[in-house]
Amino acid sequence: MSDAVKGLFAIAGAATIWGLSSIYYKALDHIPPLEVLSHRTLWSFVFFALVLLVQRRIGELGRLLAGRNVRQVALAAVMISINWFFFIYSVQTGRALGASLGYYIFPLVAVVLGVVIFRETLGWMRGLAVALAVIAVVTLTLGLGVAPWISLTLAFTFGLYGVVKKGLNAGPVASVTGEVALVAPLSLGWLGYLYLGGGGATADGAGDVALLMFSGVLTGLPLILFSFAARRLTYGLVGLMQYINPTLQFLVASLIFLEPVTRAHMVALPLIWTALAIYSIATFRQERASSRKVASASTSSTRVM
């Protein structure tokens, strides 16, 4: 099996786990979202720390937290914690459809953040994609009578998380371990407060505790698969395969959770899908042009030699 095929299986596995994870969090909807988040943070730290230990890279964590990038790690921790909380909250409160829309919108939010923060070139195709996404959000706001704040919160927190990570010189596992390591003491303190007071999931039996502990694996495994795939596939293909995640989230929300798909959704969703198609075409064209430049430069240098 070639590296490209292995990469495809890895990214498909990661996106599938993310897309179906709402079923897992729905099974914990009798436990408050903040308590679930605290367990997810704590057990994710345990999982990632074990991975670094097995890889004999635990020293990277110490250097990261003791270095000058610790503020970036802390900011990334805030962004991903907010994102995780609102994803759990949306699933538990019957708003999983909004979560799926958030992850559909995210790539287009990332484009806008790239233009605003990094002065990246937008281009007419990506500009059109962003415009269609804005129309979709306005349509949802008018149709539902309220702004899709969960969708926007998930899209922007994940987008800002990516902005912070872009300037962070650390591997994906080490950086995420650092993020959850900074939040883990707060999570442990909150869980201690709950359980010492006689509340918390412990009162609901060992089954809930086992599920909550599994959140570490559920968080860590797809990230490792994603990192594996990113080293073996082109950027455009990785981005395209990511749409498996919100698509599965949408199908779970509408077909399993039976959340209502309104007329506003029926108008907004095709707009977002069209925007993502345009965005994907623009990304592939840019990637192909970059590959041609590299190939041309390589040919020229060979001729000179």
Backbone as CSV, one residue per row, in Angstrom:
resi,resn,N_x,N_y,N_z,CA_x,CA_y,CA_z,C_x,C_y,C_z
1,MET,0.849,-1.201,0.000,0.000,0.000,0.000,0.887,1.255,0.000
2,SER,0.625,2.172,-0.925,1.439,3.376,-1.046,1.165,4.346,0.097
3,ASP,2.074,5.310,0.285,1.903,6.316,1.325,0.657,7.153,1.072
4,ALA,0.352,7.449,-0.200,-0.822,8.263,-0.528,-2.109,7.553,-0.125
5,VAL,-2.164,6.255,-0.391,-3.365,5.488,-0.007,-3.496,5.422,1.510
6,LYS,-2.372,5.198,2.199,-2.393,5.204,3.666,-2.878,6.562,4.186
7,GLY,-2.416,7.629,3.538,-2.842,8.962,3.938,-4.329,9.180,3.747
8,LEU,-4.856,8.654,2.631,-6.298,8.774,2.378,-7.108,8.040,3.443
9,PHE,-6.692,6.833,3.780,-7.384,6.083,4.831,-7.307,6.829,6.165
10,ALA,-6.152,7.434,6.435,-5.968,8.139,7.709,-6.861,9.366,7.802
11,ILE,-6.897,10.186,6.751,-7.709,11.405,6.806,-9.195,11.064,6.795
12,ALA,-9.568,9.999,6.067,-10.970,9.565,6.077,-11.364,9.070,7.459
13,GLY,-10.448,8.348,8.121,-10.723,7.878,9.481,-10.859,9.018,10.462
14,ALA,-9.958,10.012,10.366,-10.014,11.163,11.267,-11.315,11.935,11.089
15,ALA,-11.666,12.227,9.833,-12.884,12.999,9.562,-14.135,12.230,9.969
16,THR,-14.111,10.913,9.817,-15.264,10.093,10.214,-15.443,10.086,11.725
17,ILE,-14.340,9.970,12.458,-14.424,10.008,13.920,-14.978,11.349,14.378
18,TRP,-14.451,12.442,13.812,-14.955,13.771,14.170,-16.437,13.902,13.810
19,GLY,-16.816,13.395,12.629,-18.192,13.552,12.177,-19.197,12.777,13.003
20,LEU,-18.774,11.620,13.536,-19.692,10.780,14.327,-19.566,11.019,15.832
21,SER,-18.633,11.882,16.233,-18.417,12.097,17.673,-19.625,12.700,18.373
22,SER,-20.511,13.344,17.606,-21.710,13.921,18.226,-22.583,12.834,18.856
23,ILE,-22.563,11.618,18.302,-23.330,10.507,18.883,-22.799,10.197,20.281
24,TYR,-21.484,10.233,20.412,-20.841,9.974,21.708,-21.255,11.031,22.730
25,TYR,-21.172,12.305,22.352,-21.499,13.369,23.303,-22.994,13.438,23.596
26,LYS,-23.806,12.984,22.664,-25.252,12.922,22.913,-25.553,11.894,23.998
27,ALA,-24.763,10.829,24.038,-24.955,9.799,25.062,-24.629,10.321,26.459
28,LEU,-23.947,11.465,26.517,-23.582,12.066,27.806,-24.385,13.333,28.086
29,ASP,-25.543,13.476,27.415,-26.281,14.731,27.547,-26.938,14.930,28.914
30,HIS,-26.878,13.909,29.787,-27.389,14.071,31.149,-26.312,14.632,32.082
31,ILE,-25.106,14.841,31.545,-24.009,15.412,32.316,-23.752,16.816,31.785
32,PRO,-23.645,17.825,32.648,-23.457,19.215,32.190,-22.255,19.356,31.258
33,PRO,-22.361,20.222,30.233,-21.287,20.379,29.249,-19.934,20.743,29.862
34,LEU,-19.936,21.585,30.895,-18.666,21.987,31.496,-17.977,20.810,32.175
35,GLU,-18.764,19.917,32.742,-18.187,18.720,33.363,-17.623,17.775,32.301
36,VAL,-18.352,17.631,31.192,-17.859,16.801,30.094,-16.573,17.393,29.522
37,LEU,-16.562,18.725,29.355,-15.371,19.392,28.843,-14.177,19.182,29.775
38,SER,-14.418,19.260,31.069,-13.337,19.071,32.040,-12.739,17.671,31.917
39,HIS,-13.598,16.674,31.774,-13.107,15.312,31.594,-12.361,15.184,30.261
40,ARG,-12.905,15.785,29.216,-12.256,15.693,27.900,-10.856,16.293,27.964
41,THR,-10.717,17.429,28.625,-9.409,18.072,28.748,-8.446,17.211,29.556
42,LEU,-8.926,16.706,30.681,-8.068,15.930,31.577,-7.596,14.642,30.927
43,TRP,-8.523,13.893,30.337,-8.150,12.607,29.757,-7.418,12.765,28.437
44,SER,-7.637,13.883,27.745,-6.841,14.172,26.548,-5.388,14.400,26.935
45,PHE,-5.185,15.109,28.033,-3.815,15.326,28.515,-3.140,13.989,28.830
46,VAL,-3.861,13.091,29.501,-3.305,11.777,29.833,-2.946,11.019,28.552
47,PHE,-3.841,11.039,27.578,-3.608,10.318,26.322,-2.400,10.877,25.579
48,PHE,-2.367,12.195,25.392,-1.269,12.810,24.637,0.064,12.652,25.355
49,ALA,0.043,12.775,26.690,1.290,12.609,27.449,1.834,11.190,27.287
50,LEU,0.952,10.194,27.281,1.377,8.816,27.068,1.970,8.628,25.679
51,VAL,1.361,9.275,24.677,1.882,9.189,23.313,3.292,9.768,23.246
52,LEU,3.493,10.927,23.873,4.820,11.538,23.882,5.831,10.673,24.637
53,LEU,5.374,10.045,25.704,6.269,9.159,26.453,6.693,7.966,25.609
54,VAL,5.736,7.364,24.920,6.045,6.220,24.057,7.010,6.633,22.947
55,GLN,6.819,7.844,22.411,7.679,8.345,21.339,8.996,8.921,21.869
56,ARG,9.136,8.932,23.189,10.318,9.511,23.845,10.509,10.980,23.464
57,ARG,9.384,11.694,23.432,9.411,13.116,23.074,8.799,13.973,24.171
58,ILE,8.689,13.435,25.390,8.046,14.181,26.460,8.831,15.455,26.783
59,GLY,10.119,15.466,26.464,10.926,16.660,26.694,10.436,17.868,25.904
60,GLU,9.798,17.600,24.740,9.268,18.691,23.927,8.204,19.477,24.687
61,LEU,7.438,18.781,25.500,6.380,19.442,26.269,6.986,20.417,27.274
62,GLY,8.017,19.979,27.984,8.662,20.860,28.953,9.268,22.080,28.297
63,ARG,9.944,21.871,27.157,10.555,23.007,26.455,9.502,23.975,25.937
64,LEU,8.362,23.434,25.508,7.293,24.278,24.971,6.686,25.160,26.052
65,LEU,6.419,24.560,27.212,5.776,25.306,28.295,6.741,26.238,29.018
66,ALA,8.026,25.942,28.927,9.022,26.795,29.584,9.582,27.853,28.642
67,GLY,9.247,27.756,27.370,9.787,28.677,26.379,8.965,29.931,26.219
68,ARG,9.395,30.734,25.256,8.745,32.032,25.033,7.403,31.912,24.321
69,ASN,7.089,30.714,23.802,5.822,30.510,23.086,4.671,30.118,23.999
70,VAL,4.890,30.130,25.310,3.858,29.644,26.223,2.594,30.497,26.143
71,ARG,2.736,31.805,25.848,1.541,32.649,25.719,0.709,32.239,24.505
72,GLN,1.382,31.884,23.421,0.658,31.389,22.258,-0.059,30.084,22.577
73,VAL,0.610,29.213,23.299,-0.005,27.943,23.694,-1.235,28.211,24.557
74,ALA,-1.128,29.171,25.493,-2.249,29.497,26.370,-3.420,30.055,25.566
75,LEU,-3.130,30.918,24.583,-4.203,31.479,23.752,-4.865,30.386,22.920
76,ALA,-4.054,29.490,22.369,-4.611,28.363,21.619,-5.483,27.503,22.523
77,ALA,-5.054,27.315,23.784,-5.827,26.518,24.742,-7.191,27.145,25.006
78,VAL,-7.219,28.482,25.100,-8.497,29.176,25.315,-9.422,28.970,24.123
79,MET,-8.881,29.135,22.905,-9.699,29.017,21.699,-10.268,27.606,21.535
80,ILE,-9.415,26.584,21.731,-9.893,25.214,21.513,-10.839,24.784,22.630
81,SER,-10.641,25.312,23.844,-11.546,24.969,24.941,-12.940,25.545,24.694
82,ILE,-12.980,26.788,24.211,-14.278,27.398,23.874,-14.947,26.596,22.764
83,ASN,-14.151,26.222,21.758,-14.684,25.453,20.637,-15.239,24.121,21.112
84,TRP,-14.485,23.400,21.927,-14.944,22.105,22.451,-16.219,22.271,23.283
85,PHE,-16.243,23.301,24.120,-17.407,23.499,24.986,-18.674,23.702,24.156
86,PHE,-18.598,24.593,23.172,-19.815,24.897,22.404,-20.210,23.745,21.486
87,PHE,-19.254,22.921,21.066,-19.629,21.729,20.306,-20.408,20.768,21.209
88,ILE,-19.888,20.522,22.406,-20.576,19.636,23.360,-21.950,20.219,23.716
89,TYR,-21.975,21.518,23.965,-23.228,22.197,24.331,-24.261,22.083,23.210
90,SER,-23.827,22.294,21.966,-24.764,22.250,20.844,-25.372,20.864,20.682
91,VAL,-24.553,19.830,20.834,-25.053,18.459,20.693,-26.026,18.119,21.818
92,GLN,-25.680,18.508,23.035,-26.501,18.149,24.188,-27.814,18.915,24.250
93,THR,-27.886,20.073,23.601,-29.095,20.908,23.677,-29.897,20.912,22.379
94,GLY,-29.665,19.923,21.510,-30.455,19.816,20.292,-30.088,20.805,19.209
95,ARG,-28.828,21.252,19.183,-28.359,22.205,18.171,-27.182,21.638,17.362
96,ALA,-27.158,20.336,17.193,-26.060,19.703,16.450,-26.024,20.161,14.998
97,LEU,-27.179,20.528,14.462,-27.234,21.037,13.085,-26.429,22.331,12.973
98,GLY,-26.534,23.168,14.002,-25.755,24.400,14.021,-24.270,24.129,14.086
99,ALA,-23.888,23.069,14.805,-22.474,22.698,14.880,-21.949,22.290,13.507
100,SER,-22.734,21.505,12.781,-22.290,21.076,11.450,-22.120,22.278,10.522
101,LEU,-23.024,23.250,10.620,-22.911,24.454,9.796,-21.642,25.224,10.151
102,GLY,-21.299,25.237,11.445,-20.094,25.930,11.883,-18.847,25.376,11.234
103,TYR,-18.760,24.049,11.142,-17.577,23.437,10.545,-17.606,23.484,9.016
104,TYR,-18.793,23.690,8.435,-18.856,23.975,7.005,-18.329,25.384,6.725
105,ILE,-18.683,26.333,7.598,-18.308,27.735,7.400,-16.832,27.969,7.705
106,PHE,-16.250,27.153,8.582,-14.888,27.380,9.055,-13.855,27.641,7.954
107,PRO,-13.785,26.830,6.854,-12.751,27.094,5.840,-12.859,28.496,5.249
108,LEU,-14.091,28.997,5.117,-14.298,30.319,4.543,-13.930,31.410,5.553
109,VAL,-14.176,31.140,6.834,-13.726,32.055,7.881,-12.204,32.109,7.893
110,ALA,-11.571,30.956,7.699,-10.106,30.899,7.663,-9.553,31.758,6.530
111,VAL,-10.253,31.775,5.398,-9.832,32.615,4.273,-9.867,34.085,4.674
112,VAL,-10.951,34.503,5.317,-11.096,35.901,5.742,-10.014,36.268,6.758
113,LEU,-9.769,35.387,7.722,-8.738,35.647,8.727,-7.357,35.730,8.080
114,GLY,-7.128,34.910,7.059,-5.853,34.958,6.350,-5.636,36.301,5.665
115,VAL,-6.704,36.850,5.100,-6.617,38.155,4.429,-6.404,39.266,5.455
116,VAL,-7.178,39.236,6.544,-7.136,40.309,7.541,-5.840,40.282,8.343
117,ILE,-5.424,39.105,8.791,-4.287,38.996,9.708,-2.966,38.817,8.978
118,PHE,-2.944,37.973,7.960,-1.681,37.660,7.279,-1.536,38.355,5.928
119,ARG,-2.524,39.195,5.580,-2.493,39.939,4.316,-2.372,39.008,3.106
120,GLU,-3.015,37.859,3.200,-3.004,36.920,2.078,-3.913,37.430,0.963
121,THR,-3.617,37.020,-0.259,-4.429,37.429,-1.403,-5.725,36.619,-1.444
122,LEU,-6.833,37.326,-1.621,-8.133,36.638,-1.606,-8.439,35.995,-2.956
123,GLY,-8.349,36.754,-4.030,-8.700,36.229,-5.348,-10.208,36.250,-5.560
124,TRP,-10.617,36.342,-6.824,-12.055,36.517,-7.069,-12.859,35.272,-6.725
125,MET,-12.292,34.086,-6.915,-13.047,32.867,-6.629,-13.288,32.706,-5.126
126,ARG,-12.244,32.923,-4.337,-12.426,32.826,-2.895,-13.286,33.966,-2.374
127,GLY,-13.176,35.132,-3.010,-14.046,36.249,-2.642,-15.507,35.902,-2.869
128,LEU,-15.790,35.238,-3.997,-17.162,34.806,-4.288,-17.626,33.774,-3.266
129,ALA,-16.730,32.850,-2.891,-17.085,31.832,-1.902,-17.438,32.469,-0.555
130,VAL,-16.653,33.443,-0.131,-16.927,34.137,1.135,-18.250,34.895,1.048
131,ALA,-18.503,35.534,-0.092,-19.758,36.281,-0.267,-20.966,35.355,-0.166
132,LEU,-20.882,34.178,-0.769,-21.982,33.208,-0.684,-22.190,32.743,0.758
133,ALA,-21.096,32.576,1.503,-21.216,32.175,2.901,-21.904,33.261,3.717
134,VAL,-21.573,34.522,3.443,-22.217,35.644,4.145,-23.711,35.665,3.843
135,ILE,-24.064,35.443,2.577,-25.487,35.396,2.202,-26.183,34.256,2.946
136,ALA,-25.506,33.112,3.080,-26.086,31.967,3.784,-26.345,32.311,5.254
137,VAL,-25.378,32.991,5.901,-25.543,33.366,7.313,-26.688,34.358,7.463
138,VAL,-26.785,35.331,6.552,-27.892,36.300,6.596,-29.228,35.590,6.397
139,THR,-29.258,34.624,5.484,-30.481,33.843,5.236,-30.917,33.103,6.490
140,LEU,-29.966,32.470,7.174,-30.282,31.764,8.418,-30.767,32.726,9.495
141,THR,-30.130,33.888,9.582,-30.523,34.877,10.587,-31.953,35.342,10.367
142,LEU,-32.294,35.642,9.119,-33.649,36.101,8.808,-34.658,34.964,8.942
143,GLY,-34.272,33.773,8.492,-35.209,32.650,8.520,-35.479,32.114,9.907
144,LEU,-34.445,32.078,10.754,-34.595,31.543,12.106,-34.961,32.619,13.116
145,GLY,-34.834,33.876,12.710,-35.157,34.969,13.625,-34.055,35.278,14.618
146,VAL,-32.916,34.616,14.487,-31.779,34.842,15.373,-30.508,34.446,14.622
147,ALA,-29.422,35.145,14.909,-28.154,34.822,14.249,-27.703,33.413,14.640
148,PRO,-27.120,32.654,13.708,-26.620,31.297,14.023,-25.340,31.394,14.856
149,TRP,-25.509,31.841,16.116,-24.348,32.186,16.937,-23.483,30.979,17.280
150,ILE,-24.088,29.815,17.426,-23.272,28.620,17.702,-22.392,28.300,16.492
151,SER,-22.979,28.346,15.303,-22.207,28.080,14.083,-21.048,29.059,13.953
152,LEU,-21.337,30.349,14.183,-20.304,31.369,14.038,-19.235,31.244,15.124
153,THR,-19.668,30.919,16.339,-18.701,30.746,17.437,-17.750,29.595,17.139
154,LEU,-18.292,28.472,16.685,-17.442,27.325,16.357,-16.496,27.648,15.205
155,ALA,-17.008,28.326,14.170,-16.182,28.651,13.008,-15.055,29.617,13.376
156,PHE,-15.376,30.656,14.144,-14.372,31.680,14.438,-13.377,31.217,15.504
157,THR,-13.825,30.473,16.509,-12.860,29.990,17.508,-11.886,29.008,16.880
158,PHE,-12.374,28.139,15.993,-11.474,27.198,15.326,-10.564,27.933,14.350
159,GLY,-11.110,28.974,13.699,-10.292,29.774,12.797,-9.189,30.510,13.538
160,LEU,-9.518,31.122,14.670,-8.517,31.821,15.474,-7.509,30.843,16.074
161,TYR,-7.979,29.660,16.414,-7.077,28.607,16.895,-6.031,28.295,15.826
162,GLY,-6.469,28.211,14.577,-5.544,27.965,13.480,-4.557,29.107,13.292
163,VAL,-5.024,30.336,13.485,-4.146,31.505,13.368,-3.025,31.435,14.401
164,VAL,-3.386,31.106,15.641,-2.394,31.011,16.716,-1.414,29.878,16.425
165,LYS,-1.935,28.746,15.969,-1.086,27.576,15.716,-0.137,27.807,14.542
166,LYS,-0.533,28.692,13.624,0.297,28.948,12.442,1.671,29.490,12.835
167,GLY,1.716,30.272,13.888,2.977,30.849,14.306,3.659,30.095,15.431
168,LEU,3.175,28.897,15.723,3.720,28.114,16.831,4.667,27.054,16.294
169,ASN,5.907,27.130,16.698,6.931,26.199,16.211,6.967,24.963,17.109
170,ALA,6.018,24.062,16.881,5.946,22.824,17.656,5.135,21.806,16.871
171,GLY,5.413,20.527,17.108,4.653,19.465,16.460,3.219,19.443,16.946
172,PRO,2.299,18.867,16.162,0.886,18.893,16.521,0.574,18.200,17.839
173,VAL,1.205,17.053,18.106,0.930,16.336,19.356,1.489,17.103,20.539
174,ALA,2.718,17.598,20.421,3.327,18.346,21.525,2.553,19.617,21.822
175,SER,2.114,20.332,20.782,1.408,21.596,20.996,0.045,21.370,21.650
176,VAL,-0.695,20.356,21.194,-1.996,20.083,21.803,-1.814,19.590,23.241
177,THR,-0.771,18.808,23.487,-0.495,18.369,24.855,-0.228,19.566,25.755
178,GLY,0.524,20.539,25.238,0.771,21.753,25.994,-0.506,22.524,26.285
179,GLU,-1.394,22.583,25.311,-2.661,23.302,25.489,-3.511,22.662,26.592
180,VAL,-3.695,21.357,26.529,-4.534,20.701,27.536,-3.820,20.644,28.885
181,ALA,-2.473,20.666,28.870,-1.733,20.676,30.129,-1.999,21.963,30.903
182,LEU,-2.142,23.085,30.187,-2.407,24.358,30.845,-3.824,24.427,31.413
183,VAL,-4.765,23.754,30.759,-6.158,23.803,31.201,-6.480,22.679,32.191
184,ALA,-5.677,21.607,32.170,-5.952,20.438,33.018,-6.080,20.764,34.503
185,PRO,-5.229,21.639,35.087,-5.406,21.956,36.516,-6.764,22.586,36.829
186,LEU,-7.248,23.443,35.914,-8.580,24.036,36.102,-9.653,22.954,36.019
187,SER,-9.498,22.036,35.067,-10.459,20.943,34.915,-10.460,20.049,36.155
188,LEU,-9.269,19.738,36.641,-9.154,18.891,37.829,-9.762,19.573,39.052
189,GLY,-9.525,20.882,39.161,-10.100,21.627,40.272,-11.620,21.649,40.227
190,TRP,-12.180,21.833,39.031,-13.639,21.864,38.882,-14.260,20.502,39.192
191,LEU,-13.635,19.443,38.692,-14.146,18.104,38.961,-14.032,17.766,40.449
192,GLY,-12.935,18.199,41.080,-12.789,17.978,42.516,-13.877,18.681,43.308
193,TYR,-14.185,19.898,42.891,-15.263,20.658,43.541,-16.605,19.937,43.404
194,LEU,-16.865,19.423,42.199,-18.137,18.732,41.962,-18.236,17.448,42.782
195,TYR,-17.184,16.646,42.739,-17.251,15.333,43.362,-17.162,15.396,44.878
196,LEU,-16.411,16.349,45.397,-16.362,16.505,46.857,-17.693,16.988,47.400
197,GLY,-18.457,17.647,46.520,-19.785,18.106,46.921,-20.862,17.061,46.713
198,GLY,-20.485,15.874,46.267,-21.449,14.785,46.091,-22.109,14.749,44.739
199,GLY,-21.721,15.655,43.831,-22.313,15.658,42.488,-21.375,14.999,41.506
200,GLY,-21.569,15.331,40.231,-20.664,14.805,39.213,-21.088,13.450,38.684
201,ALA,-20.421,13.043,37.629,-20.810,11.821,36.925,-20.553,10.562,37.728
202,THR,-19.702,10.638,38.771,-19.430,9.446,39.573,-20.711,8.876,40.152
203,ALA,-21.651,9.780,40.480,-22.920,9.349,41.070,-23.777,8.580,40.072
204,ASP,-23.464,8.681,38.774,-24.260,8.022,37.744,-23.704,6.656,37.348
205,GLY,-22.642,6.210,38.006,-22.153,4.865,37.780,-20.866,4.800,36.984
206,ALA,-20.289,3.604,36.955,-19.003,3.384,36.304,-19.097,3.537,34.788
207,GLY,-20.274,3.281,34.234,-20.431,3.394,32.780,-20.152,4.800,32.293
208,ASP,-20.691,5.802,32.996,-20.447,7.186,32.618,-18.978,7.552,32.765
209,VAL,-18.365,7.087,33.832,-16.955,7.385,34.064,-16.103,6.810,32.936
210,ALA,-16.419,5.575,32.516,-15.676,4.944,31.424,-15.847,5.734,30.127
211,LEU,-17.070,6.184,29.862,-17.316,6.983,28.667,-16.529,8.287,28.711
212,LEU,-16.535,8.933,29.862,-15.823,10.202,30.000,-14.318,10.009,29.837
213,MET,-13.787,8.932,30.373,-12.362,8.648,30.214,-12.017,8.409,28.738
214,PHE,-12.940,7.793,28.007,-12.705,7.496,26.590,-12.602,8.767,25.755
215,SER,-13.073,9.904,26.283,-13.008,11.159,25.523,-11.565,11.521,25.178
216,GLY,-10.610,11.070,25.993,-9.208,11.326,25.678,-8.789,10.646,24.393
217,VAL,-9.174,9.383,24.225,-8.865,8.639,22.998,-9.611,9.245,21.816
218,LEU,-10.881,9.599,22.032,-11.707,10.157,20.963,-11.150,11.487,20.466
219,THR,-10.514,12.218,21.357,-9.901,13.492,20.975,-8.545,13.280,20.320
220,GLY,-7.750,12.369,20.876,-6.370,12.212,20.429,-6.192,11.417,19.154
221,LEU,-6.940,10.335,18.997,-6.738,9.442,17.848,-6.927,10.146,16.506
222,PRO,-8.029,10.899,16.295,-8.172,11.537,14.983,-7.089,12.573,14.702
223,LEU,-6.577,13.250,15.739,-5.508,14.215,15.520,-4.246,13.512,15.015
224,ILE,-3.940,12.360,15.579,-2.773,11.595,15.140,-2.962,11.123,13.695
225,LEU,-4.172,10.649,13.377,-4.470,10.234,12.006,-4.341,11.411,11.041
226,PHE,-4.836,12.576,11.470,-4.768,13.765,10.637,-3.310,14.160,10.372
227,SER,-2.491,14.132,11.409,-1.079,14.483,11.268,-0.371,13.515,10.323
228,PHE,-0.712,12.221,10.438,-0.154,11.190,9.555,-0.510,11.500,8.101
229,ALA,-1.782,11.853,7.871,-2.252,12.116,6.507,-1.644,13.390,5.938
230,ALA,-1.516,14.427,6.777,-1.023,15.723,6.298,0.398,15.630,5.754
231,ARG,1.176,14.659,6.239,2.548,14.489,5.767,2.607,13.696,4.462
232,ARG,1.496,13.104,4.043,1.516,12.219,2.871,0.595,12.666,1.741
233,LEU,-0.262,13.658,2.000,-1.210,14.115,0.990,-1.010,15.602,0.715
234,THR,-1.506,16.054,-0.422,-1.438,17.477,-0.744,-2.411,18.251,0.145
235,TYR,-2.120,19.531,0.322,-2.944,20.382,1.184,-4.394,20.434,0.698
236,GLY,-4.556,20.566,-0.633,-5.910,20.672,-1.179,-6.737,19.427,-0.923
237,LEU,-6.123,18.253,-1.070,-6.844,17.010,-0.848,-7.214,16.843,0.624
238,VAL,-6.293,17.212,1.514,-6.590,17.154,2.948,-7.783,18.054,3.270
239,GLY,-7.790,19.263,2.701,-8.889,20.190,2.945,-10.210,19.667,2.416
240,LEU,-10.179,19.065,1.240,-11.409,18.530,0.649,-11.961,17.377,1.481
241,MET,-11.096,16.492,1.945,-11.537,15.348,2.739,-12.118,15.784,4.087
242,GLN,-11.734,16.981,4.537,-12.241,17.476,5.820,-13.753,17.680,5.806
243,TYR,-14.340,17.846,4.619,-15.781,18.082,4.539,-16.599,16.854,4.912
244,ILE,-15.917,15.701,5.026,-16.607,14.511,5.535,-17.150,14.777,6.939
245,ASN,-16.378,15.521,7.735,-16.751,15.796,9.121,-18.095,16.512,9.243
246,PRO,-18.258,17.737,8.705,-19.555,18.401,8.861,-20.696,17.705,8.130
247,THR,-20.363,16.980,7.038,-21.414,16.244,6.326,-21.989,15.144,7.209
248,LEU,-21.122,14.385,7.881,-21.595,13.354,8.812,-22.329,13.983,9.992
249,GLN,-21.822,15.117,10.476,-22.510,15.807,11.568,-23.920,16.207,11.154
250,PHE,-24.055,16.705,9.933,-25.372,17.108,9.424,-26.305,15.904,9.320
251,LEU,-25.795,14.792,8.786,-26.620,13.596,8.639,-27.043,13.031,10.002
252,VAL,-26.127,13.041,10.960,-26.458,12.558,12.311,-27.516,13.455,12.936
253,ALA,-27.340,14.772,12.807,-28.282,15.715,13.419,-29.680,15.583,12.828
254,SER,-29.753,15.419,11.505,-31.067,15.406,10.850,-31.719,14.025,10.834
255,LEU,-30.921,12.950,10.687,-31.488,11.613,10.537,-31.536,10.807,11.835
256,ILE,-30.580,11.049,12.746,-30.549,10.291,14.003,-31.132,11.105,15.153
257,PHE,-30.687,12.363,15.283,-31.219,13.204,16.351,-32.564,13.825,15.978
258,LEU,-32.920,13.757,14.680,-34.188,14.270,14.155,-34.387,15.756,14.447
259,GLU,-33.299,16.517,14.338,-33.414,17.970,14.474,-34.059,18.531,13.204
260,PRO,-34.940,19.532,13.330,-35.662,20.040,12.157,-34.770,20.793,11.186
261,VAL,-34.888,20.461,9.907,-34.212,21.194,8.837,-35.235,22.154,8.251
262,THR,-35.084,23.434,8.552,-36.068,24.443,8.169,-35.877,24.895,6.719
263,ARG,-36.810,25.721,6.269,-36.692,26.279,4.921,-35.425,27.132,4.801
264,ALA,-35.089,27.845,5.880,-33.872,28.659,5.878,-32.629,27.781,5.696
265,HIS,-32.624,26.618,6.353,-31.511,25.681,6.174,-31.446,25.181,4.726
266,MET,-32.596,24.917,4.137,-32.644,24.391,2.774,-32.118,25.395,1.755
267,VAL,-32.198,26.695,2.099,-31.633,27.726,1.226,-30.154,27.937,1.535
268,ALA,-29.828,27.990,2.833,-28.462,28.312,3.254,-27.469,27.196,2.925
269,LEU,-27.882,25.946,3.129,-26.955,24.832,2.923,-26.431,24.744,1.488
270,PRO,-27.301,24.814,0.454,-26.765,24.798,-0.912,-25.813,25.966,-1.186
271,LEU,-26.089,27.137,-0.572,-25.189,28.273,-0.742,-23.811,27.956,-0.162
272,ILE,-23.801,27.339,1.033,-22.529,26.988,1.675,-21.817,25.899,0.880
273,TRP,-22.556,24.901,0.403,-21.939,23.830,-0.389,-21.338,24.388,-1.685
274,THR,-22.058,25.321,-2.321,-21.528,25.955,-3.539,-20.267,26.747,-3.222
275,ALA,-20.307,27.471,-2.097,-19.138,28.242,-1.682,-17.936,27.338,-1.441
276,LEU,-18.154,26.191,-0.804,-17.067,25.254,-0.534,-16.528,24.642,-1.820
277,ALA,-17.412,24.397,-2.786,-16.964,23.862,-4.078,-16.058,24.874,-4.779
278,ILE,-16.465,26.141,-4.781,-15.655,27.195,-5.401,-14.325,27.333,-4.675
279,TYR,-14.380,27.297,-3.347,-13.169,27.396,-2.529,-12.206,26.240,-2.841
280,SER,-12.753,25.033,-2.973,-11.920,23.860,-3.253,-11.267,23.961,-4.620
281,ILE,-12.016,24.406,-5.615,-11.458,24.573,-6.967,-10.327,25.589,-6.945
282,ALA,-10.552,26.710,-6.234,-9.518,27.749,-6.146,-8.264,27.215,-5.455
283,THR,-8.458,26.407,-4.420,-7.317,25.840,-3.685,-6.526,24.883,-4.570
284,PHE,-7.246,24.031,-5.305,-6.562,23.082,-6.188,-5.799,23.808,-7.302
285,ARG,-6.387,24.880,-7.838,-5.710,25.643,-8.886,-4.436,26.285,-8.348
286,GLN,-4.529,26.845,-7.142,-3.358,27.470,-6.536,-2.265,26.438,-6.271
287,GLU,-2.693,25.278,-5.783,-1.732,24.222,-5.488,-1.064,23.709,-6.763
288,ARG,-1.832,23.579,-7.836,-1.283,23.108,-9.114,-0.299,24.130,-9.675
289,ALA,-0.646,25.421,-9.541,0.244,26.466,-10.027,1.557,26.465,-9.245
290,SER,1.466,26.251,-7.937,2.673,26.199,-7.107,3.546,25.009,-7.491
291,SER,2.901,23.867,-7.753,3.648,22.671,-8.158,4.369,22.895,-9.479
292,ARG,3.690,23.585,-10.406,4.305,23.860,-11.709,5.512,24.777,-11.553
293,LYS,5.403,25.773,-10.648,6.525,26.677,-10.420,7.724,25.926,-9.864
294,VAL,7.449,25.027,-8.903,8.524,24.232,-8.311,9.177,23.345,-9.364
295,ALA,8.330,22.705,-10.192,8.851,21.826,-11.240,9.662,22.614,-12.252
296,SER,9.172,23.800,-12.593,9.872,24.641,-13.562,11.218,25.102,-13.016
297,ALA,11.225,25.487,-11.732,12.481,25.926,-11.113,13.490,24.786,-11.042
298,SER,12.978,23.579,-10.758,13.845,22.403,-10.688,14.451,22.086,-12.047
299,THR,13.627,22.212,-13.106,14.103,21.943,-14.468,15.159,22.947,-14.877
300,SER,14.904,24.223,-14.525,15.846,25.279,-14.874,17.193,25.073,-14.202
301,SER,17.157,24.707,-12.899,18.406,24.492,-12.168,19.174,23.301,-12.737
302,THR,18.434,22.278,-13.187,19.066,21.090,-13.778,19.784,21.461,-15.073
303,ARG,19.133,22.320,-15.869,19.734,22.741,-17.141,21.015,23.546,-16.905
304,VAL,20.969,24.396,-15.869,22.130,25.212,-15.564,23.316,24.338,-15.171
305,MET,23.011,23.282,-14.381,24.062,22.369,-13.950,24.576,21.563,-15.148
